Amino acid sequence: MAYIATFLPFCLFTSLALTVAIFCAHGLRRREVSQRILRGVIGSAFGFIVSPPIAALAGLIPDLMIQPEYFAQPFLGCISPASIFLLYATTAFAVLAGFVGGFCFGRGNRGSELF
């Protein structure tokens, strides 16, 4: 349920980042920037995959949100809005942290200048 609820914002962020990477590579001829953005997208995908289980282990969201049976069928119970907000907040933080991590600390980024 957690992945289904946050998949659309993640896809929007990823498609925007990939569009910017394509524009940097072909429009501005900045391959280094494009490669860094692509590494950032890979880092954000890692953050998207890892964030719900870590949030459930930390007690930020209920374990019910990451149970596998709710990938196939909808959940018919009641979940508090605060839990849903924390789910979105932790996923957004993890995706952005993964993007920054991939952008700044990816392989081959040491000592290179962007502009």
Buried (B, 14 or more C-beta within 10 A) or exposed (E): BBBEBBEEBBEEBBEEBBEBBEBBBEEEEBEBBBBBBBBBBBBBBBBBEEBBEBBBEEEBBBEBBBEEEBEEEEBEEEBEEEBBEBBBBBBBEBBBBBBBBBBEEBEEBEEEEEE
